[in-house]
Amino acid sequence: MIESFLIEKAAGAITKMSQLRSHGVCFSLDDFGTGYSSLSELKCLPLDQLKSDQSFVRDVLEGIMDASIVRTIIALGRTLKLSVIAEGVETEEPREFLEKEGCYPYQGYLFSPAVPASGFAAFVEQARQPNRECAV
């Protein structure tokens, strides 16, 4: 009974997501790779982007497993025609690794700490100023 209930709820969510997507809303699956999503969900969900979990990105240069996982997420995104954003890019070295692997959207303290909603407009305006580098 629980499984059928979950399937029913998922179908409703997919319908609502599809309706929103038809109005230009895009969806990203956050913290991808941490074990909370399945590959079968990726087939069904109307997603636009996978967001690689920061735990893999942070340790991408430390071990073969994290680098392999990040490469796999990037390849999976390409195959499914989803963009992939790397979360948790805090130094230049992981950013360079990601660039070499063809993953260009990044998020992390290398570019900016979290900005409160109330300060976001000012952040974007400041980023638009000439001679200023920004990842916006």
C-alpha positions as CSV (number, residue, x, y, z in Angstrom):
1,M,0.0,0.0,0.0
2,I,2.8,2.4,0.8
3,E,4.5,1.8,-2.6
4,S,1.3,2.5,-4.5
5,F,0.7,5.6,-2.5
6,L,4.2,6.9,-3.3
7,I,3.7,6.1,-7.0
8,E,0.4,8.0,-7.0
9,K,2.0,11.0,-5.3
10,A,4.9,11.0,-7.7
11,A,2.6,10.9,-10.7
12,G,0.8,14.0,-9.3
13,A,4.1,15.8,-8.8
14,I,5.2,15.0,-12.3
15,T,1.9,16.3,-13.7
16,K,2.3,19.6,-11.8
17,M,6.0,19.9,-12.8
18,S,5.1,19.3,-16.4
19,Q,2.4,22.0,-16.3
20,L,4.9,24.5,-14.7
21,R,7.5,23.6,-17.2
22,S,5.1,24.5,-20.0
23,H,5.1,28.0,-18.5
24,G,8.9,28.3,-18.6
25,V,9.7,27.0,-15.1
26,C,12.9,24.9,-15.1
27,F,13.7,22.2,-12.6
28,S,17.0,21.1,-11.1
29,L,17.6,17.9,-9.0
30,D,19.7,19.1,-6.1
31,D,22.4,17.0,-4.3
32,F,22.4,14.4,-7.1
33,G,24.4,11.4,-6.2
34,T,23.7,11.2,-2.5
35,G,21.4,8.2,-2.8
36,Y,17.9,9.9,-2.5
37,S,17.0,9.6,-6.2
38,S,17.0,6.7,-8.6
39,L,17.8,6.4,-12.2
40,S,14.2,5.4,-12.9
41,E,13.1,8.8,-11.5
42,L,15.3,10.5,-13.9
43,K,13.4,8.9,-16.8
44,C,10.1,10.3,-15.5
45,L,10.8,13.6,-14.0
46,P,10.7,16.7,-16.3
47,L,14.1,17.9,-15.2
48,D,16.5,20.4,-16.9
49,Q,19.5,20.1,-14.6
50,L,21.4,17.8,-12.3
51,K,23.2,19.5,-9.4
52,S,26.2,17.3,-8.4
53,D,26.4,17.1,-4.6
54,Q,29.2,19.2,-3.1
55,S,30.7,16.3,-1.2
56,F,31.9,14.8,-4.5
57,V,33.1,18.1,-5.9
58,R,34.9,19.1,-2.7
59,D,37.0,15.9,-2.7
60,V,37.3,15.5,-6.5
61,L,41.1,15.9,-6.4
62,E,41.6,13.7,-3.3
63,G,40.5,10.4,-4.5
64,I,39.7,8.4,-7.6
65,M,36.2,7.5,-6.4
66,D,35.0,11.2,-6.1
67,A,36.5,12.1,-9.5
68,S,34.9,9.0,-11.1
69,I,31.5,9.9,-9.6
70,V,31.7,13.5,-10.8
71,R,32.7,12.3,-14.3
72,T,29.8,9.8,-14.3
73,I,27.3,12.5,-13.3
74,I,28.6,14.8,-16.0
75,A,28.3,11.9,-18.6
76,L,24.8,11.0,-17.4
77,G,23.7,14.6,-17.7
78,R,25.0,14.8,-21.2
79,T,23.4,11.5,-22.2
80,L,20.0,12.6,-20.8
81,K,20.4,16.1,-22.3
82,L,20.4,17.7,-18.9
83,S,22.8,20.4,-17.8
84,V,25.0,19.6,-14.8
85,I,26.0,22.2,-12.2
86,A,28.8,21.5,-9.8
87,E,27.9,22.5,-6.3
88,G,30.6,23.3,-3.7
89,V,33.4,24.8,-5.8
90,E,35.5,26.6,-3.2
91,T,38.9,26.7,-4.8
92,E,40.4,27.1,-8.3
93,E,41.7,23.5,-8.5
94,P,38.3,21.7,-8.5
95,R,37.0,24.4,-10.9
96,E,39.8,23.6,-13.3
97,F,39.1,19.8,-13.0
98,L,35.4,20.5,-13.8
99,E,36.3,22.7,-16.8
100,K,38.5,20.0,-18.2
101,E,35.6,17.5,-17.8
102,G,33.2,19.9,-19.7
103,C,31.2,21.0,-16.7
104,Y,31.0,24.8,-16.8
105,P,28.2,25.9,-14.5
106,Y,29.6,26.1,-10.9
107,Q,28.3,27.2,-7.5
108,G,30.3,27.8,-4.4
109,Y,32.4,30.1,-2.3
110,L,35.0,30.5,-5.0
111,F,32.5,32.9,-6.6
112,S,30.4,34.2,-3.8
113,P,29.1,33.2,-0.4
114,A,25.3,32.7,-0.1
115,V,23.4,35.9,-0.7
116,P,20.1,36.6,1.1
117,A,17.1,37.2,-1.1
118,S,16.9,40.8,0.1
119,G,20.4,41.5,-1.2
120,F,20.3,39.5,-4.4
121,A,19.3,42.4,-6.7
122,A,22.2,44.5,-5.4
123,F,24.5,41.5,-5.9
124,V,23.5,41.1,-9.5
125,E,23.7,44.9,-10.2
126,Q,27.2,45.0,-8.7
127,A,28.2,42.0,-10.8
128,R,27.2,43.8,-14.0
129,Q,29.6,46.6,-13.3
130,P,32.5,46.8,-15.9
131,N,35.9,45.2,-15.0
132,R,34.3,42.9,-12.4
133,E,34.4,39.1,-12.7
134,C,31.4,37.2,-11.5
135,A,29.8,33.8,-12.0
136,V,26.3,35.1,-12.3
